[in-house]
Amino acid sequence: MPRDTNQVAHKVLQITIGEDVEQRKPDDGKNPAAVALGRLGGKKGGKARWAKLTAEQRSEAASLVAQARWRKKKH
């Protein structure tokens, strides 16, 4: 469902009068099973990589992240 209240109202109206046609994404040539598998690996990749680091490596990475965060300029 859309987040904009006007779009939600329009969608409700379309459903009510029976004009709602489910919009499908155009076929982008990707295999849905491969997309799901890639997403699954991507979701656990960072956690798995972080778990393999030693405590010293994690500390160094966290330090670099903190430095980068404090270096950011606020508008």
C-alpha positions in Angstrom: 0.0 0.0 0.0 1.2 3.5 -0.7 2.1 5.8 2.2 0.6 9.0 0.8 -2.9 9.5 2.0 -4.2 10.6 -1.4 -2.8 7.5 -3.0 -4.3 5.3 -0.4 -7.7 7.0 -0.9 -7.4 6.5 -4.7 -6.5 2.8 -4.2 -9.4 2.3 -1.9 -11.7 3.9 -4.4 -10.4 1.7 -7.2 -10.9 -1.4 -5.1 -14.4 -0.3 -4.1 -15.6 0.2 -7.7 -13.7 -2.8 -9.0 -11.2 -1.1 -11.1 -8.2 -2.2 -9.1 -5.8 -4.1 -11.4 -2.9 -5.5 -9.5 0.2 -3.9 -10.9 3.0 -6.4 -11.5 6.6 -5.6 -11.8 7.8 -6.0 -15.3 9.9 -9.1 -15.9 13.5 -7.9 -15.4 15.0 -11.2 -16.6 16.1 -12.2 -13.1 15.4 -15.7 -11.7 13.3 -15.2 -8.6 14.9 -18.2 -6.9 18.4 -16.7 -7.5 17.3 -13.3 -6.2 15.9 -14.9 -3.0 19.1 -16.9 -2.5 21.3 -13.8 -3.1 19.2 -11.8 -0.6 19.5 -14.5 1.9 23.3 -14.5 1.7 23.4 -10.8 1.8 21.3 -10.6 4.9 23.7 -12.9 6.9 27.0 -11.8 5.2 27.8 -9.0 7.5 27.1 -10.9 10.7 29.1 -13.9 9.5 32.0 -11.7 8.6 31.9 -9.9 11.9 31.8 -13.2 13.8 35.0 -14.4 12.1 37.0 -11.4 13.2 39.2 -11.5 16.3 38.5 -9.3 19.2 41.4 -7.0 18.2 40.1 -6.8 14.6 36.6 -5.9 15.8 38.0 -3.3 18.1 40.0 -1.7 15.3 37.0 -1.7 12.9 34.7 -0.2 15.6 37.3 2.5 16.2 37.5 3.4 12.5 33.7 3.6 12.3 33.5 5.8 15.4 36.2 8.1 13.9 34.3 8.4 10.6 31.1 9.1 12.5 32.6 12.0 14.5 34.3 13.4 11.4 31.0 13.9 9.6 29.9 17.5 9.3 26.5 18.4 10.4 24.5 20.8 8.2 
